Amino acid sequence: MKIVETPWDELGKFVIFIVGIPFFIIGILSRSRPYIINGALWIIFAGGLKIKSIYNRHKLKTLKREGLCFDGSVINIIPAPWLRIGSYVTARVECLYKTERGDSSVKSGYHLLLPFDRKEDLHTKIYFDHNNLERYFVELFRKGG
């Protein structure tokens, strides 16, 4: 099984290399203050996305080490039409997991799915905090890849 990426890291790279740095360089070369400011703002935005990515990785690592883990299955894919990165579609998944008390469902954060991904081809692991079951992280995997 191969892990399905989240959009924060990929979007940050895209913004900094395709928008931020080129605007900044054009602004420096042409001595245009609006281009420099615009490039700097895009670079700061990309830095925020990178910080979000690092925070999510740290949260997942902590919950893997200290939390409860459940295997889950995807019951619904909820696309987010506002963001596409290349051929990837940004979507959240609703997943079902079994506990001693019965079945429960949670929604994941955003993931980068391929247009032909089906819920049968996806598998989840849900990590919960011992002290606060409202704090969880869903790790999404693509089967057979």
MODELLER restraints for C-alpha pairs under 7 A, 6 or more apart:
rsr = mdl.restraints
at = mdl.atoms
rsr.add(forms.Gaussian(group=physical.xy_distance, feature=features.Distance(at['CA:1:A'], at['CA:141:A']), mean=5.93, stdev=0.5))
rsr.add(forms.Gaussian(group=physical.xy_distance, feature=features.Distance(at['CA:1:A'], at['CA:142:A']), mean=5.57, stdev=0.5))
rsr.add(forms.Gaussian(group=physical.xy_distance, feature=features.Distance(at['CA:1:A'], at['CA:143:A']), mean=4.72, stdev=0.5))
rsr.add(forms.Gaussian(group=physical.xy_distance, feature=features.Distance(at['CA:1:A'], at['CA:144:A']), mean=5.62, stdev=0.5))
rsr.add(forms.Gaussian(group=physical.xy_distance, feature=features.Distance(at['CA:1:A'], at['CA:145:A']), mean=5.60, stdev=0.5))
rsr.add(forms.Gaussian(group=physical.xy_distance, feature=features.Distance(at['CA:2:A'], at['CA:141:A']), mean=5.38, stdev=0.5))
rsr.add(forms.Gaussian(group=physical.xy_distance, feature=features.Distance(at['CA:2:A'], at['CA:142:A']), mean=5.22, stdev=0.5))
rsr.add(forms.Gaussian(group=physical.xy_distance, feature=features.Distance(at['CA:2:A'], at['CA:143:A']), mean=6.68, stdev=0.5))
rsr.add(forms.Gaussian(group=physical.xy_distance, feature=features.Distance(at['CA:2:A'], at['CA:145:A']), mean=5.49, stdev=0.5))
rsr.add(forms.Gaussian(group=physical.xy_distance, feature=features.Distance(at['CA:3:A'], at['CA:140:A']), mean=5.97, stdev=0.5))
rsr.add(forms.Gaussian(group=physical.xy_distance, feature=features.Distance(at['CA:3:A'], at['CA:141:A']), mean=4.33, stdev=0.5))
rsr.add(forms.Gaussian(group=physical.xy_distance, feature=features.Distance(at['CA:3:A'], at['CA:142:A']), mean=6.16, stdev=0.5))
rsr.add(forms.Gaussian(group=physical.xy_distance, feature=features.Distance(at['CA:4:A'], at['CA:111:A']), mean=6.54, stdev=0.5))
rsr.add(forms.Gaussian(group=physical.xy_distance, feature=features.Distance(at['CA:4:A'], at['CA:112:A']), mean=6.53, stdev=0.5))
rsr.add(forms.Gaussian(group=physical.xy_distance, feature=features.Distance(at['CA:4:A'], at['CA:140:A']), mean=5.50, stdev=0.5))
rsr.add(forms.Gaussian(group=physical.xy_distance, feature=features.Distance(at['CA:4:A'], at['CA:141:A']), mean=5.34, stdev=0.5))
rsr.add(forms.Gaussian(group=physical.xy_distance, feature=features.Distance(at['CA:4:A'], at['CA:142:A']), mean=6.33, stdev=0.5))
rsr.add(forms.Gaussian(group=physical.xy_distance, feature=features.Distance(at['CA:5:A'], at['CA:111:A']), mean=5.78, stdev=0.5))
rsr.add(forms.Gaussian(group=physical.xy_distance, feature=features.Distance(at['CA:5:A'], at['CA:112:A']), mean=5.68, stdev=0.5))
rsr.add(forms.Gaussian(group=physical.xy_distance, feature=features.Distance(at['CA:6:A'], at['CA:110:A']), mean=5.96, stdev=0.5))
rsr.add(forms.Gaussian(group=physical.xy_distance, feature=features.Distance(at['CA:6:A'], at['CA:111:A']), mean=4.25, stdev=0.5))
rsr.add(forms.Gaussian(group=physical.xy_distance, feature=features.Distance(at['CA:6:A'], at['CA:112:A']), mean=5.59, stdev=0.5))
rsr.add(forms.Gaussian(group=physical.xy_distance, feature=features.Distance(at['CA:7:A'], at['CA:110:A']), mean=6.82, stdev=0.5))
rsr.add(forms.Gaussian(group=physical.xy_distance, feature=features.Distance(at['CA:7:A'], at['CA:111:A']), mean=6.00, stdev=0.5))
rsr.add(forms.Gaussian(group=physical.xy_distance, feature=features.Distance(at['CA:7:A'], at['CA:112:A']), mean=5.85, stdev=0.5))
rsr.add(forms.Gaussian(group=physical.xy_distance, feature=features.Distance(at['CA:8:A'], at['CA:49:A']), mean=5.43, stdev=0.5))
rsr.add(forms.Gaussian(group=physical.xy_distance, feature=features.Distance(at['CA:8:A'], at['CA:50:A']), mean=6.64, stdev=0.5))
rsr.add(forms.Gaussian(group=physical.xy_distance, feature=features.Distance(at['CA:8:A'], at['CA:52:A']), mean=6.72, stdev=0.5))
rsr.add(forms.Gaussian(group=physical.xy_distance, feature=features.Distance(at['CA:8:A'], at['CA:53:A']), mean=5.46, stdev=0.5))
rsr.add(forms.Gaussian(group=physical.xy_distance, feature=features.Distance(at['CA:9:A'], at['CA:49:A']), mean=6.66, stdev=0.5))
rsr.add(forms.Gaussian(group=physical.xy_distance, feature=features.Distance(at['CA:9:A'], at['CA:50:A']), mean=5.80, stdev=0.5))
rsr.add(forms.Gaussian(group=physical.xy_distance, feature=features.Distance(at['CA:9:A'], at['CA:53:A']), mean=5.62, stdev=0.5))
rsr.add(forms.Gaussian(group=physical.xy_distance, feature=features.Distance(at['CA:12:A'], at['CA:46:A']), mean=4.50, stdev=0.5))
rsr.add(forms.Gaussian(group=physical.xy_distance, feature=features.Distance(at['CA:12:A'], at['CA:47:A']), mean=6.99, stdev=0.5))
rsr.add(forms.Gaussian(group=physical.xy_distance, feature=features.Distance(at['CA:12:A'], at['CA:49:A']), mean=5.31, stdev=0.5))
rsr.add(forms.Gaussian(group=physical.xy_distance, feature=features.Distance(at['CA:12:A'], at['CA:50:A']), mean=5.91, stdev=0.5))
rsr.add(forms.Gaussian(group=physical.xy_distance, feature=features.Distance(at['CA:15:A'], at['CA:42:A']), mean=6.76, stdev=0.5))
rsr.add(forms.Gaussian(group=physical.xy_distance, feature=features.Distance(at['CA:15:A'], at['CA:46:A']), mean=5.83, stdev=0.5))
rsr.add(forms.Gaussian(group=physical.xy_distance, feature=features.Distance(at['CA:16:A'], at['CA:42:A']), mean=6.69, stdev=0.5))
rsr.add(forms.Gaussian(group=physical.xy_distance, feature=features.Distance(at['CA:16:A'], at['CA:43:A']), mean=5.43, stdev=0.5))
rsr.add(forms.Gaussian(group=physical.xy_distance, feature=features.Distance(at['CA:16:A'], at['CA:46:A']), mean=5.62, stdev=0.5))
rsr.add(forms.Gaussian(group=physical.xy_distance, feature=features.Distance(at['CA:19:A'], at['CA:42:A']), mean=6.80, stdev=0.5))
rsr.add(forms.Gaussian(group=physical.xy_distance, feature=features.Distance(at['CA:20:A'], at['CA:39:A']), mean=4.43, stdev=0.5))
rsr.add(forms.Gaussian(group=physical.xy_distance, feature=features.Distance(at['CA:20:A'], at['CA:40:A']), mean=6.58, stdev=0.5))
rsr.add(forms.Gaussian(group=physical.xy_distance, feature=features.Distance(at['CA:20:A'], at['CA:42:A']), mean=4.69, stdev=0.5))
rsr.add(forms.Gaussian(group=physical.xy_distance, feature=features.Distance(at['CA:20:A'], at['CA:43:A']), mean=4.93, stdev=0.5))
rsr.add(forms.Gaussian(group=physical.xy_distance, feature=features.Distance(at['CA:21:A'], at['CA:39:A']), mean=6.15, stdev=0.5))
rsr.add(forms.Gaussian(group=physical.xy_distance, feature=features.Distance(at['CA:23:A'], at['CA:35:A']), mean=5.56, stdev=0.5))
rsr.add(forms.Gaussian(group=physical.xy_distance, feature=features.Distance(at['CA:23:A'], at['CA:36:A']), mean=6.58, stdev=0.5))
rsr.add(forms.Gaussian(group=physical.xy_distance, feature=features.Distance(at['CA:23:A'], at['CA:38:A']), mean=6.75, stdev=0.5))
rsr.add(forms.Gaussian(group=physical.xy_distance, feature=features.Distance(at['CA:23:A'], at['CA:39:A']), mean=4.59, stdev=0.5))
rsr.add(forms.Gaussian(group=physical.xy_distance, feature=features.Distance(at['CA:24:A'], at['CA:35:A']), mean=6.09, stdev=0.5))
rsr.add(forms.Gaussian(group=physical.xy_distance, feature=features.Distance(at['CA:24:A'], at['CA:36:A']), mean=4.70, stdev=0.5))
rsr.add(forms.Gaussian(group=physical.xy_distance, feature=features.Distance(at['CA:24:A'], at['CA:39:A']), mean=4.26, stdev=0.5))
rsr.add(forms.Gaussian(group=physical.xy_distance, feature=features.Distance(at['CA:24:A'], at['CA:40:A']), mean=6.37, stdev=0.5))
rsr.add(forms.Gaussian(group=physical.xy_distance, feature=features.Distance(at['CA:26:A'], at['CA:35:A']), mean=6.73, stdev=0.5))
rsr.add(forms.Gaussian(group=physical.xy_distance, feature=features.Distance(at['CA:27:A'], at['CA:33:A']), mean=6.34, stdev=0.5))
rsr.add(forms.Gaussian(group=physical.xy_distance, feature=features.Distance(at['CA:27:A'], at['CA:35:A']), mean=4.41, stdev=0.5))
rsr.add(forms.Gaussian(group=physical.xy_distance, feature=features.Distance(at['CA:27:A'], at['CA:36:A']), mean=4.55, stdev=0.5))
rsr.add(forms.Gaussian(group=physical.xy_distance, feature=features.Distance(at['CA:28:A'], at['CA:36:A']), mean=6.43, stdev=0.5))
rsr.add(forms.Gaussian(group=physical.xy_distance, feature=features.Distance(at['CA:60:A'], at['CA:137:A']), mean=6.37, stdev=0.5))
rsr.add(forms.Gaussian(group=physical.xy_distance, feature=features.Distance(at['CA:63:A'], at['CA:127:A']), mean=5.84, stdev=0.5))
rsr.add(forms.Gaussian(group=physical.xy_distance, feature=features.Distance(at['CA:63:A'], at['CA:128:A']), mean=6.47, stdev=0.5))
rsr.add(forms.Gaussian(group=physical.xy_distance, feature=features.Distance(at['CA:63:A'], at['CA:129:A']), mean=6.14, stdev=0.5))
rsr.add(forms.Gaussian(group=physical.xy_distance, feature=features.Distance(at['CA:64:A'], at['CA:127:A']), mean=6.41, stdev=0.5))
rsr.add(forms.Gaussian(group=physical.xy_distance, feature=features.Distance(at['CA:67:A'], at['CA:127:A']), mean=6.06, stdev=0.5))
rsr.add(forms.Gaussian(group=physical.xy_distance, feature=features.Distance(at['CA:67:A'], at['CA:128:A']), mean=5.29, stdev=0.5))
rsr.add(forms.Gaussian(group=physical.xy_distance, feature=features.Distance(at['CA:67:A'], at['CA:129:A']), mean=4.75, stdev=0.5))
rsr.add(forms.Gaussian(group=physical.xy_distance, feature=features.Distance(at['CA:67:A'], at['CA:130:A']), mean=5.43, stdev=0.5))
rsr.add(forms.Gaussian(group=physical.xy_distance, feature=features.Distance(at['CA:68:A'], at['CA:127:A']), mean=5.46, stdev=0.5))
rsr.add(forms.Gaussian(group=physical.xy_distance, feature=features.Distance(at['CA:68:A'], at['CA:128:A']), mean=5.02, stdev=0.5))
rsr.add(forms.Gaussian(group=physical.xy_distance, feature=features.Distance(at['CA:68:A'], at['CA:129:A']), mean=6.47, stdev=0.5))
rsr.add(forms.Gaussian(group=physical.xy_distance, feature=features.Distance(at['CA:68:A'], at['CA:130:A']), mean=6.44, stdev=0.5))
rsr.add(forms.Gaussian(group=physical.xy_distance, feature=features.Distance(at['CA:69:A'], at['CA:125:A']), mean=6.71, stdev=0.5))
rsr.add(forms.Gaussian(group=physical.xy_distance, feature=features.Distance(at['CA:69:A'], at['CA:126:A']), mean=5.66, stdev=0.5))
rsr.add(forms.Gaussian(group=physical.xy_distance, feature=features.Distance(at['CA:69:A'], at['CA:127:A']), mean=4.56, stdev=0.5))
rsr.add(forms.Gaussian(group=physical.xy_distance, feature=features.Distance(at['CA:69:A'], at['CA:128:A']), mean=6.47, stdev=0.5))
rsr.add(forms.Gaussian(group=physical.xy_distance, feature=features.Distance(at['CA:70:A'], at['CA:97:A']), mean=6.45, stdev=0.5))
rsr.add(forms.Gaussian(group=physical.xy_distance, feature=features.Distance(at['CA:70:A'], at['CA:125:A']), mean=5.70, stdev=0.5))
rsr.add(forms.Gaussian(group=physical.xy_distance, feature=features.Distance(at['CA:70:A'], at['CA:126:A']), mean=5.20, stdev=0.5))
rsr.add(forms.Gaussian(group=physical.xy_distance, feature=features.Distance(at['CA:70:A'], at['CA:127:A']), mean=6.56, stdev=0.5))
rsr.add(forms.Gaussian(group=physical.xy_distance, feature=features.Distance(at['CA:71:A'], at['CA:97:A']), mean=6.18, stdev=0.5))
rsr.add(forms.Gaussian(group=physical.xy_distance, feature=features.Distance(at['CA:71:A'], at['CA:124:A']), mean=5.98, stdev=0.5))
rsr.add(forms.Gaussian(group=physical.xy_distance, feature=features.Distance(at['CA:71:A'], at['CA:125:A']), mean=4.63, stdev=0.5))
rsr.add(forms.Gaussian(group=physical.xy_distance, feature=features.Distance(at['CA:71:A'], at['CA:126:A']), mean=6.33, stdev=0.5))
rsr.add(forms.Gaussian(group=physical.xy_distance, feature=features.Distance(at['CA:72:A'], at['CA:95:A']), mean=6.00, stdev=0.5))
rsr.add(forms.Gaussian(group=physical.xy_distance, feature=features.Distance(at['CA:72:A'], at['CA:96:A']), mean=5.31, stdev=0.5))
rsr.add(forms.Gaussian(group=physical.xy_distance, feature=features.Distance(at['CA:72:A'], at['CA:97:A']), mean=4.40, stdev=0.5))
rsr.add(forms.Gaussian(group=physical.xy_distance, feature=features.Distance(at['CA:72:A'], at['CA:123:A']), mean=6.45, stdev=0.5))
rsr.add(forms.Gaussian(group=physical.xy_distance, feature=features.Distance(at['CA:72:A'], at['CA:124:A']), mean=4.90, stdev=0.5))
rsr.add(forms.Gaussian(group=physical.xy_distance, feature=features.Distance(at['CA:72:A'], at['CA:125:A']), mean=5.74, stdev=0.5))
rsr.add(forms.Gaussian(group=physical.xy_distance, feature=features.Distance(at['CA:72:A'], at['CA:126:A']), mean=6.85, stdev=0.5))
rsr.add(forms.Gaussian(group=physical.xy_distance, feature=features.Distance(at['CA:73:A'], at['CA:95:A']), mean=5.35, stdev=0.5))
rsr.add(forms.Gaussian(group=physical.xy_distance, feature=features.Distance(at['CA:73:A'], at['CA:96:A']), mean=5.37, stdev=0.5))
rsr.add(forms.Gaussian(group=physical.xy_distance, feature=features.Distance(at['CA:73:A'], at['CA:97:A']), mean=6.66, stdev=0.5))
rsr.add(forms.Gaussian(group=physical.xy_distance, feature=features.Distance(at['CA:73:A'], at['CA:123:A']), mean=5.44, stdev=0.5))
rsr.add(forms.Gaussian(group=physical.xy_distance, feature=features.Distance(at['CA:73:A'], at['CA:124:A']), mean=5.89, stdev=0.5))
rsr.add(forms.Gaussian(group=physical.xy_distance, feature=features.Distance(at['CA:74:A'], at['CA:93:A']), mean=6.49, stdev=0.5))
rsr.add(forms.Gaussian(group=physical.xy_distance, feature=features.Distance(at['CA:74:A'], at['CA:94:A']), mean=5.93, stdev=0.5))
rsr.add(forms.Gaussian(group=physical.xy_distance, feature=features.Distance(at['CA:74:A'], at['CA:95:A']), mean=4.31, stdev=0.5))
rsr.add(forms.Gaussian(group=physical.xy_distance, feature=features.Distance(at['CA:74:A'], at['CA:96:A']), mean=6.36, stdev=0.5))
rsr.add(forms.Gaussian(group=physical.xy_distance, feature=features.Distance(at['CA:74:A'], at['CA:119:A']), mean=5.56, stdev=0.5))
rsr.add(forms.Gaussian(group=physical.xy_distance, feature=features.Distance(at['CA:74:A'], at['CA:122:A']), mean=6.47, stdev=0.5))
rsr.add(forms.Gaussian(group=physical.xy_distance, feature=features.Distance(at['CA:74:A'], at['CA:123:A']), mean=6.42, stdev=0.5))
rsr.add(forms.Gaussian(group=physical.xy_distance, feature=features.Distance(at['CA:74:A'], at['CA:124:A']), mean=6.98, stdev=0.5))
rsr.add(forms.Gaussian(group=physical.xy_distance, feature=features.Distance(at['CA:75:A'], at['CA:94:A']), mean=5.78, stdev=0.5))
rsr.add(forms.Gaussian(group=physical.xy_distance, feature=features.Distance(at['CA:75:A'], at['CA:95:A']), mean=5.40, stdev=0.5))
rsr.add(forms.Gaussian(group=physical.xy_distance, feature=features.Distance(at['CA:75:A'], at['CA:96:A']), mean=6.55, stdev=0.5))
rsr.add(forms.Gaussian(group=physical.xy_distance, feature=features.Distance(at['CA:75:A'], at['CA:119:A']), mean=6.71, stdev=0.5))
rsr.add(forms.Gaussian(group=physical.xy_distance, feature=features.Distance(at['CA:76:A'], at['CA:93:A']), mean=5.72, stdev=0.5))
rsr.add(forms.Gaussian(group=physical.xy_distance, feature=features.Distance(at['CA:76:A'], at['CA:94:A']), mean=5.05, stdev=0.5))
rsr.add(forms.Gaussian(group=physical.xy_distance, feature=features.Distance(at['CA:76:A'], at['CA:95:A']), mean=6.98, stdev=0.5))
rsr.add(forms.Gaussian(group=physical.xy_distance, feature=features.Distance(at['CA:76:A'], at['CA:119:A']), mean=6.85, stdev=0.5))
rsr.add(forms.Gaussian(group=physical.xy_distance, feature=features.Distance(at['CA:77:A'], at['CA:91:A']), mean=6.67, stdev=0.5))
rsr.add(forms.Gaussian(group=physical.xy_distance, feature=features.Distance(at['CA:77:A'], at['CA:92:A']), mean=6.05, stdev=0.5))
rsr.add(forms.Gaussian(group=physical.xy_distance, feature=features.Distance(at['CA:77:A'], at['CA:93:A']), mean=4.57, stdev=0.5))
rsr.add(forms.Gaussian(group=physical.xy_distance, feature=features.Distance(at['CA:77:A'], at['CA:94:A']), mean=6.39, stdev=0.5))
rsr.add(forms.Gaussian(group=physical.xy_distance, feature=features.Distance(at['CA:77:A'], at['CA:119:A']), mean=6.87, stdev=0.5))
rsr.add(forms.Gaussian(group=physical.xy_distance, feature=features.Distance(at['CA:78:A'], at['CA:91:A']), mean=5.41, stdev=0.5))
rsr.add(forms.Gaussian(group=physical.xy_distance, feature=features.Distance(at['CA:78:A'], at['CA:92:A']), mean=5.05, stdev=0.5))
rsr.add(forms.Gaussian(group=physical.xy_distance, feature=features.Distance(at['CA:78:A'], at['CA:93:A']), mean=5.81, stdev=0.5))
rsr.add(forms.Gaussian(group=physical.xy_distance, feature=features.Distance(at['CA:79:A'], at['CA:90:A']), mean=6.12, stdev=0.5))
rsr.add(forms.Gaussian(group=physical.xy_distance, feature=features.Distance(at['CA:79:A'], at['CA:91:A']), mean=4.04, stdev=0.5))
rsr.add(forms.Gaussian(group=physical.xy_distance, feature=features.Distance(at['CA:79:A'], at['CA:92:A']), mean=6.28, stdev=0.5))
rsr.add(forms.Gaussian(group=physical.xy_distance, feature=features.Distance(at['CA:80:A'], at['CA:90:A']), mean=5.47, stdev=0.5))
rsr.add(forms.Gaussian(group=physical.xy_distance, feature=features.Distance(at['CA:80:A'], at['CA:91:A']), mean=5.09, stdev=0.5))
rsr.add(forms.Gaussian(group=physical.xy_distance, feature=features.Distance(at['CA:83:A'], at['CA:89:A']), mean=6.98, stdev=0.5))
rsr.add(forms.Gaussian(group=physical.xy_distance, feature=features.Distance(at['CA:83:A'], at['CA:90:A']), mean=5.95, stdev=0.5))
rsr.add(forms.Gaussian(group=physical.xy_distance, feature=features.Distance(at['CA:84:A'], at['CA:90:A']), mean=6.04, stdev=0.5))
rsr.add(forms.Gaussian(group=physical.xy_distance, feature=features.Distance(at['CA:87:A'], at['CA:114:A']), mean=6.68, stdev=0.5))
rsr.add(forms.Gaussian(group=physical.xy_distance, feature=features.Distance(at['CA:88:A'], at['CA:112:A']), mean=5.58, stdev=0.5))
rsr.add(forms.Gaussian(group=physical.xy_distance, feature=features.Distance(at['CA:88:A'], at['CA:113:A']), mean=5.42, stdev=0.5))
rsr.add(forms.Gaussian(group=physical.xy_distance, feature=features.Distance(at['CA:88:A'], at['CA:114:A']), mean=4.90, stdev=0.5))
rsr.add(forms.Gaussian(group=physical.xy_distance, feature=features.Distance(at['CA:88:A'], at['CA:115:A']), mean=6.56, stdev=0.5))
rsr.add(forms.Gaussian(group=physical.xy_distance, feature=features.Distance(at['CA:89:A'], at['CA:112:A']), mean=5.59, stdev=0.5))
rsr.add(forms.Gaussian(group=physical.xy_distance, feature=features.Distance(at['CA:89:A'], at['CA:113:A']), mean=5.18, stdev=0.5))
rsr.add(forms.Gaussian(group=physical.xy_distance, feature=features.Distance(at['CA:89:A'], at['CA:114:A']), mean=6.05, stdev=0.5))
rsr.add(forms.Gaussian(group=physical.xy_distance, feature=features.Distance(at['CA:89:A'], at['CA:115:A']), mean=6.35, stdev=0.5))
rsr.add(forms.Gaussian(group=physical.xy_distance, feature=features.Distance(at['CA:90:A'], at['CA:110:A']), mean=6.20, stdev=0.5))
rsr.add(forms.Gaussian(group=physical.xy_distance, feature=features.Distance(at['CA:90:A'], at['CA:111:A']), mean=5.57, stdev=0.5))
rsr.add(forms.Gaussian(group=physical.xy_distance, feature=features.Distance(at['CA:90:A'], at['CA:112:A']), mean=4.77, stdev=0.5))
rsr.add(forms.Gaussian(group=physical.xy_distance, feature=features.Distance(at['CA:90:A'], at['CA:113:A']), mean=6.14, stdev=0.5))
rsr.add(forms.Gaussian(group=physical.xy_distance, feature=features.Distance(at['CA:91:A'], at['CA:110:A']), mean=5.37, stdev=0.5))
rsr.add(forms.Gaussian(group=physical.xy_distance, feature=features.Distance(at['CA:91:A'], at['CA:111:A']), mean=5.51, stdev=0.5))
rsr.add(forms.Gaussian(group=physical.xy_distance, feature=features.Distance(at['CA:91:A'], at['CA:112:A']), mean=6.54, stdev=0.5))
rsr.add(forms.Gaussian(group=physical.xy_distance, feature=features.Distance(at['CA:91:A'], at['CA:113:A']), mean=6.73, stdev=0.5))
rsr.add(forms.Gaussian(group=physical.xy_distance, feature=features.Distance(at['CA:92:A'], at['CA:107:A']), mean=6.77, stdev=0.5))
rsr.add(forms.Gaussian(group=physical.xy_distance, feature=features.Distance(at['CA:92:A'], at['CA:108:A']), mean=5.53, stdev=0.5))
rsr.add(forms.Gaussian(group=physical.xy_distance, feature=features.Distance(at['CA:92:A'], at['CA:109:A']), mean=5.67, stdev=0.5))
rsr.add(forms.Gaussian(group=physical.xy_distance, feature=features.Distance(at['CA:92:A'], at['CA:110:A']), mean=4.82, stdev=0.5))
rsr.add(forms.Gaussian(group=physical.xy_distance, feature=features.Distance(at['CA:92:A'], at['CA:111:A']), mean=6.18, stdev=0.5))
rsr.add(forms.Gaussian(group=physical.xy_distance, feature=features.Distance(at['CA:93:A'], at['CA:107:A']), mean=5.70, stdev=0.5))
rsr.add(forms.Gaussian(group=physical.xy_distance, feature=features.Distance(at['CA:93:A'], at['CA:108:A']), mean=5.43, stdev=0.5))
rsr.add(forms.Gaussian(group=physical.xy_distance, feature=features.Distance(at['CA:94:A'], at['CA:105:A']), mean=6.71, stdev=0.5))
rsr.add(forms.Gaussian(group=physical.xy_distance, feature=features.Distance(at['CA:94:A'], at['CA:106:A']), mean=5.69, stdev=0.5))
rsr.add(forms.Gaussian(group=physical.xy_distance, feature=features.Distance(at['CA:94:A'], at['CA:107:A']), mean=4.35, stdev=0.5))
rsr.add(forms.Gaussian(group=physical.xy_distance, feature=features.Distance(at['CA:94:A'], at['CA:108:A']), mean=6.36, stdev=0.5))
rsr.add(forms.Gaussian(group=physical.xy_distance, feature=features.Distance(at['CA:95:A'], at['CA:105:A']), mean=5.39, stdev=0.5))
rsr.add(forms.Gaussian(group=physical.xy_distance, feature=features.Distance(at['CA:95:A'], at['CA:106:A']), mean=5.59, stdev=0.5))
rsr.add(forms.Gaussian(group=physical.xy_distance, feature=features.Distance(at['CA:95:A'], at['CA:107:A']), mean=6.30, stdev=0.5))
rsr.add(forms.Gaussian(group=physical.xy_distance, feature=features.Distance(at['CA:96:A'], at['CA:103:A']), mean=6.69, stdev=0.5))
rsr.add(forms.Gaussian(group=physical.xy_distance, feature=features.Distance(at['CA:96:A'], at['CA:104:A']), mean=5.68, stdev=0.5))
rsr.add(forms.Gaussian(group=physical.xy_distance, feature=features.Distance(at['CA:96:A'], at['CA:105:A']), mean=4.36, stdev=0.5))
rsr.add(forms.Gaussian(group=physical.xy_distance, feature=features.Distance(at['CA:96:A'], at['CA:106:A']), mean=6.76, stdev=0.5))
rsr.add(forms.Gaussian(group=physical.xy_distance, feature=features.Distance(at['CA:97:A'], at['CA:103:A']), mean=5.76, stdev=0.5))
rsr.add(forms.Gaussian(group=physical.xy_distance, feature=features.Distance(at['CA:97:A'], at['CA:104:A']), mean=5.59, stdev=0.5))
rsr.add(forms.Gaussian(group=physical.xy_distance, feature=features.Distance(at['CA:97:A'], at['CA:105:A']), mean=6.21, stdev=0.5))
rsr.add(forms.Gaussian(group=physical.xy_distance, feature=features.Distance(at['CA:98:A'], at['CA:104:A']), mean=6.40, stdev=0.5))
rsr.add(forms.Gaussian(group=physical.xy_distance, feature=features.Distance(at['CA:108:A'], at['CA:137:A']), mean=6.99, stdev=0.5))
rsr.add(forms.Gaussian(group=physical.xy_distance, feature=features.Distance(at['CA:108:A'], at['CA:138:A']), mean=5.29, stdev=0.5))
rsr.add(forms.Gaussian(group=physical.xy_distance, feature=features.Distance(at['CA:121:A'], at['CA:142:A']), mean=5.95, stdev=0.5))
rsr.add(forms.Gaussian(group=physical.xy_distance, feature=features.Distance(at['CA:121:A'], at['CA:143:A']), mean=5.33, stdev=0.5))
rsr.add(forms.Gaussian(group=physical.xy_distance, feature=features.Distance(at['CA:122:A'], at['CA:140:A']), mean=6.92, stdev=0.5))
rsr.add(forms.Gaussian(group=physical.xy_distance, feature=features.Distance(at['CA:122:A'], at['CA:141:A']), mean=5.65, stdev=0.5))
rsr.add(forms.Gaussian(group=physical.xy_distance, feature=features.Distance(at['CA:122:A'], at['CA:142:A']), mean=4.75, stdev=0.5))
rsr.add(forms.Gaussian(group=physical.xy_distance, feature=features.Distance(at['CA:122:A'], at['CA:143:A']), mean=5.82, stdev=0.5))
rsr.add(forms.Gaussian(group=physical.xy_distance, feature=features.Distance(at['CA:123:A'], at['CA:140:A']), mean=5.94, stdev=0.5))
rsr.add(forms.Gaussian(group=physical.xy_distance, feature=features.Distance(at['CA:123:A'], at['CA:141:A']), mean=5.09, stdev=0.5))
rsr.add(forms.Gaussian(group=physical.xy_distance, feature=features.Distance(at['CA:123:A'], at['CA:142:A']), mean=6.37, stdev=0.5))
rsr.add(forms.Gaussian(group=physical.xy_distance, feature=features.Distance(at['CA:123:A'], at['CA:143:A']), mean=6.81, stdev=0.5))
rsr.add(forms.Gaussian(group=physical.xy_distance, feature=features.Distance(at['CA:124:A'], at['CA:138:A']), mean=6.54, stdev=0.5))
rsr.add(forms.Gaussian(group=physical.xy_distance, feature=features.Distance(at['CA:124:A'], at['CA:139:A']), mean=5.60, stdev=0.5))
rsr.add(forms.Gaussian(group=physical.xy_distance, feature=features.Distance(at['CA:124:A'], at['CA:140:A']), mean=4.60, stdev=0.5))
rsr.add(forms.Gaussian(group=physical.xy_distance, feature=features.Distance(at['CA:124:A'], at['CA:141:A']), mean=5.97, stdev=0.5))
rsr.add(forms.Gaussian(group=physical.xy_distance, feature=features.Distance(at['CA:125:A'], at['CA:138:A']), mean=5.88, stdev=0.5))
rsr.add(forms.Gaussian(group=physical.xy_distance, feature=features.Distance(at['CA:125:A'], at['CA:139:A']), mean=5.20, stdev=0.5))
rsr.add(forms.Gaussian(group=physical.xy_distance, feature=features.Distance(at['CA:125:A'], at['CA:140:A']), mean=6.62, stdev=0.5))
rsr.add(forms.Gaussian(group=physical.xy_distance, feature=features.Distance(at['CA:126:A'], at['CA:136:A']), mean=6.88, stdev=0.5))
rsr.add(forms.Gaussian(group=physical.xy_distance, feature=features.Distance(at['CA:126:A'], at['CA:137:A']), mean=5.83, stdev=0.5))
rsr.add(forms.Gaussian(group=physical.xy_distance, feature=features.Distance(at['CA:126:A'], at['CA:138:A']), mean=4.57, stdev=0.5))
rsr.add(forms.Gaussian(group=physical.xy_distance, feature=features.Distance(at['CA:126:A'], at['CA:139:A']), mean=6.28, stdev=0.5))
rsr.add(forms.Gaussian(group=physical.xy_distance, feature=features.Distance(at['CA:127:A'], at['CA:136:A']), mean=5.48, stdev=0.5))
rsr.add(forms.Gaussian(group=physical.xy_distance, feature=features.Distance(at['CA:127:A'], at['CA:137:A']), mean=5.32, stdev=0.5))
rsr.add(forms.Gaussian(group=physical.xy_distance, feature=features.Distance(at['CA:127:A'], at['CA:138:A']), mean=6.46, stdev=0.5))
rsr.add(forms.Gaussian(group=physical.xy_distance, feature=features.Distance(at['CA:128:A'], at['CA:135:A']), mean=6.11, stdev=0.5))
rsr.add(forms.Gaussian(group=physical.xy_distance, feature=features.Distance(at['CA:128:A'], at['CA:136:A']), mean=4.39, stdev=0.5))
rsr.add(forms.Gaussian(group=physical.xy_distance, feature=features.Distance(at['CA:128:A'], at['CA:137:A']), mean=6.73, stdev=0.5))
rsr.add(forms.Gaussian(group=physical.xy_distance, feature=features.Distance(at['CA:129:A'], at['CA:135:A']), mean=5.78, stdev=0.5))
rsr.add(forms.Gaussian(group=physical.xy_distance, feature=features.Distance(at['CA:129:A'], at['CA:136:A']), mean=6.23, stdev=0.5))
